[in-house]
Amino acid sequence: MLYNSEKMGIDLTKVDYVVLSHGHADHTGGLGNSELVKKLEGKIVVAHPSIFEKKLMKWSNKLEYIGIPMTMDEMEKHFHLILTSKPLQITEGIVFSGEIKRYGFNEYTKGLYTARDFSLVDDHMIDDTALFLSTENGLVVLTGCGHSGFCR
C-alpha cells in the first residue's frame, strides 16, 4: 500500500477512512508495517466484526496463520474502529456493504479455516465485504476478493 500510494501520488495522511474487505493477510497485512500505521494513525477503519477471527490456511499439510496482523486492542490504539455487519453509509455516494448474504452457491473453502471454540472450522468468510460507489456512470461494486460471489 505504501509503494502503490506513493506511485499514484496519494498522500495517505489525508485519507479519512480505511475500509478492510476481509481478514486475510493479503488484504490487511500492511497493518503490520509501522510506517503505514504511522501514516494512517487516527483514521477511521471500517470492517466486519468477524475480521479478527483467527484465519488459517493449510499449505503442504501445514497450517499457516493468514489473518490480520493486529488484535482488536492493538487496532484501537491506532485507529477509530467501526465494526459492523450492517450496511453503513461512509459518505455521500459510498456505502459499506456489511455482511453479504449468501444465496446457496457452492463456496470455495478448501484449505481455509478459522479457529472457533477451540476447534478448526471451514472459513466461510462472513467478514467478506464490498463497497458500493455511486458514480455519474452508475453503480460500481468494489470488492476485495469477492469471496461471497456475484449475482446479477
C-alpha positions as CSV (number, residue, x, y, z in Angstrom):
1,M,0.0,0.0,0.0
2,L,2.9,2.4,0.8
3,Y,4.5,1.7,-2.6
4,N,1.3,1.9,-4.6
5,S,0.1,5.1,-2.9
6,E,3.4,6.7,-3.5
7,K,3.5,5.8,-7.1
8,M,-0.1,7.1,-7.5
9,G,0.7,10.4,-5.7
10,I,-1.7,9.6,-2.9
11,D,-0.9,11.2,0.5
12,L,-2.1,8.6,3.0
13,T,-2.1,11.2,5.8
14,K,-5.0,12.9,4.1
15,V,-7.1,9.7,3.9
16,D,-10.3,9.9,6.1
17,Y,-11.3,6.2,6.1
18,V,-9.7,2.8,5.7
19,V,-12.1,0.0,4.7
20,L,-10.9,-3.6,5.2
21,S,-12.6,-6.0,2.8
22,H,-11.9,-9.1,4.9
23,G,-9.5,-10.6,7.4
24,H,-7.0,-12.3,5.2
25,A,-3.4,-11.0,5.4
26,D,-3.2,-10.2,1.7
27,H,-5.8,-7.5,2.5
28,T,-4.7,-6.5,6.0
29,G,-1.0,-7.4,6.2
30,G,0.1,-3.8,5.6
31,L,-1.1,-3.0,9.1
32,G,1.9,-4.9,10.3
33,N,4.1,-2.1,8.7
34,S,4.8,0.5,11.3
35,E,5.4,3.2,8.6
36,L,2.0,2.6,7.1
37,V,0.3,2.6,10.6
38,K,2.1,5.9,11.3
39,K,0.6,7.5,8.2
40,L,-2.9,6.2,8.9
41,E,-2.8,6.9,12.7
42,G,-6.1,8.1,14.0
43,K,-8.1,7.3,10.8
44,I,-11.5,5.6,10.9
45,V,-11.2,1.9,10.0
46,V,-14.4,0.2,8.8
47,A,-14.7,-3.6,8.8
48,H,-17.0,-6.5,9.6
49,P,-16.8,-7.6,13.3
50,S,-15.5,-11.0,12.4
51,I,-12.4,-9.6,10.8
52,F,-10.4,-10.5,13.9
53,E,-11.2,-14.2,13.8
54,K,-8.1,-16.4,13.6
55,K,-7.7,-17.2,9.9
56,L,-5.6,-20.2,8.8
57,M,-4.7,-21.9,5.6
58,K,-3.5,-25.4,5.0
59,W,-0.3,-25.4,2.8
60,S,1.6,-28.6,2.2
61,N,-0.1,-30.3,5.2
62,K,0.9,-27.4,7.5
63,L,-1.5,-24.8,9.0
64,E,-0.3,-21.2,8.5
65,Y,-1.8,-18.1,10.1
66,I,-3.1,-15.8,7.3
67,G,-5.1,-13.4,9.4
68,I,-5.0,-9.7,10.3
69,P,-1.6,-8.8,11.9
70,M,-3.1,-6.8,14.8
71,T,-5.5,-7.7,17.5
72,M,-8.6,-5.5,18.1
73,D,-7.0,-4.0,21.1
74,E,-3.9,-3.1,19.1
75,M,-6.1,-1.6,16.3
76,E,-8.0,0.5,18.8
77,K,-4.7,2.0,20.0
78,H,-4.0,3.4,16.5
79,F,-7.4,3.8,14.8
80,H,-11.1,4.6,15.4
81,L,-12.8,1.3,14.6
82,I,-16.3,0.9,13.2
83,L,-17.1,-2.8,13.2
84,T,-20.5,-3.5,11.6
85,S,-22.2,-6.4,9.9
86,K,-24.9,-4.0,8.6
87,P,-24.6,-1.6,5.6
88,L,-23.1,1.7,6.5
89,Q,-23.0,5.0,4.5
90,I,-19.5,6.2,4.8
91,T,-20.1,9.4,2.9
92,E,-22.3,10.6,0.1
93,G,-22.2,8.0,-2.6
94,I,-20.1,5.5,-0.7
95,V,-21.7,2.6,1.2
96,F,-20.0,-0.2,3.1
97,S,-21.9,-3.4,2.3
98,G,-21.7,-5.1,5.7
99,E,-22.2,-8.8,5.7
100,I,-23.1,-10.1,2.3
101,K,-26.0,-12.5,2.1
102,R,-25.2,-15.9,0.7
103,Y,-27.6,-17.5,-1.8
104,G,-26.6,-21.1,-1.5
105,F,-24.0,-21.2,-4.3
106,N,-21.0,-23.5,-3.8
107,E,-18.4,-21.8,-1.6
108,Y,-14.7,-22.5,-2.0
109,T,-13.4,-23.1,1.5
110,K,-11.0,-25.9,0.8
111,G,-7.9,-25.4,3.0
112,L,-9.3,-22.2,4.6
113,Y,-10.1,-22.4,8.3
114,T,-10.9,-20.3,11.2
115,A,-10.3,-21.1,14.9
116,R,-13.6,-21.1,16.8
117,D,-14.5,-22.5,20.2
118,F,-11.1,-24.3,20.4
119,S,-11.5,-26.1,17.1
120,L,-10.9,-25.5,13.4
121,V,-13.9,-25.0,11.2
122,D,-14.2,-24.2,7.5
123,D,-13.8,-20.4,7.0
124,H,-17.0,-19.3,5.2
125,M,-15.5,-15.7,5.3
126,I,-18.6,-14.0,6.6
127,D,-16.3,-11.0,7.0
128,D,-16.1,-10.6,3.2
129,T,-17.5,-7.2,2.3
130,A,-17.7,-4.7,-0.5
131,L,-18.1,-1.0,-1.2
132,F,-21.0,0.4,-3.3
133,L,-20.0,3.5,-5.1
134,S,-22.5,5.8,-6.8
135,T,-20.8,7.4,-9.8
136,E,-22.0,9.5,-12.7
137,N,-21.8,6.4,-14.8
138,G,-23.9,4.3,-12.4
139,L,-23.3,1.9,-9.5
140,V,-19.8,0.4,-9.0
141,V,-19.3,-2.6,-6.7
142,L,-15.8,-2.7,-5.4
143,T,-14.7,-6.0,-3.8
144,G,-11.5,-7.1,-2.2
145,C,-11.6,-10.7,-3.3
146,G,-15.3,-11.2,-3.8
147,H,-15.3,-14.5,-1.7
148,S,-19.1,-14.1,-1.4
149,G,-19.5,-14.3,-5.2
150,F,-21.6,-12.1,-7.5
151,C,-25.2,-12.4,-8.7
152,R,-26.7,-10.3,-11.4
